[in-house]
Amino acid sequence: MSAFGLKRCHYVTADGAEYQLVPDGDSAEGRRAHFDRRHPALSRGVGFLSSIVLVVAVFLLVVQLAEQLTRADGVSPYVGAFSSPVDLSAWGNSVVGLITLTASTERALRLRHSWLLDGAAG
């Protein structure tokens, strides 16, 4: 379990045999699995793109947060002021947030988990 749902789910019989459960075909996860079976190359491309989007979003978050933290008068004399190479407007940050939400949803629908990209999800 994670904070946002199941990472994976197995059925374990009384004799200890383990079977991974398959999502219902009418659910969002089932439709994503069907897309993966019908178009494996395109599915891998979408998965790769969602991973890249999340890595870029983490980078943007870190550099913008570092700039805000080192801008404070109590911090900057000790560590110096960091200037972010990327300066997004509120509108730009909102768009990045929506794209990140879409990429995160796609990763959740694939029933994939990465400690690096999904670590906050538990």
N, C-alpha and C positions, 0 to 999 in steps of 0.2 A: 504494500500500500504506500501511496505517497499522499501529500497534502491535496493533490488534485485528482486522485482516483487510483486505479490499479495500474501497476507497471506491467504485471503479467499475472496469469491465473492458470493454475494446473489442477487437474482432478487426480486425486491420489486414491487408489483402490485399497481395500482392506489388506491385500497382500503386498502393498507397497509400490505397485506399478504406478507410474506417473504419466499423465497425458496432458499436453497443453490444450486448453480450451480454445475453440475457434469462435470469433465474434459472430453474432447474428448478422445475416446478410442484409437485413433492413436497418441496422444501426449504422452510425457514421463510421465506426471502426470497421464494420463488415464491408461497407462500400469502398473504404480505402484499401482493404485487403483484396477486394475484387479488382480494383484498378491496378493494384500491384501485380496480380496474376495475369491480367489481360495485356498490360503495357509495362513490362518489367523495366525496360530501359528508361522510359519516360518517368516511371515511378522513382527510379534511382536518381534521376536528374532533379526531380522535385525535392526528394529527400536531401540531396546534396545542397541544393539552393537554400532550403530551410536551415540547414546547419550553418552555412555561410552567413545567412542573415543574422542568426543568433550570435555568432562569433563577432560580427561587426557591431551588433547592438551592445554586446558586453564591452567591447573596446570603447565605443562612444560613451557609454555610461561611466567607465573608469576614468577617462581623460576629462570629462566634464565635471565629475565629482571631485577629482584631484584639483582642478582649477578652483572650484568653489571652496574647498577645504583650505587650500594654501592662500586664498585671498584674504582670509580673516587676519585682523591686526595682531591677534595673539599668537598666530602660527607663523606668519610670513617672516618675522625676524629670525626665527630659528631654522626653518627649512627652506626659505626662499619662496618666491612666488612662481607658481607653475602656470604657464599660458597654454591652454589647450590648442592643438593644431586644428581642431574642428570647432566652429562656433555656430551652432544651430539656433535658429529662432524658436520660439514656443511652438509655432506652426510646424517647423521641421521636426522638433522633438515629438510632437503629436503624431506625425506621419510615421516616424520611426517606431513609435510605440504601437501603432496599429499594425504595421508590417510585422513587428516582432510578435504580437499577439497571434497573427495568422500563422507565422512559422512555428510558434509553440504549439498551436492547435494541431497543425499538420504532424508534428513529431508525436504528439499524444495519440493521434488517430492511428499512427503506424505501430503503436504499442512498443516503441523503442525507448530506451533509457540510457543516458550518458551521465556519469557523475559530474562531468565538466559542464555540460550545457543544461542539464536538468537537476543539478545539485540542490537548488533552492526548493525544488518540488519534493524533496525528501528522499 
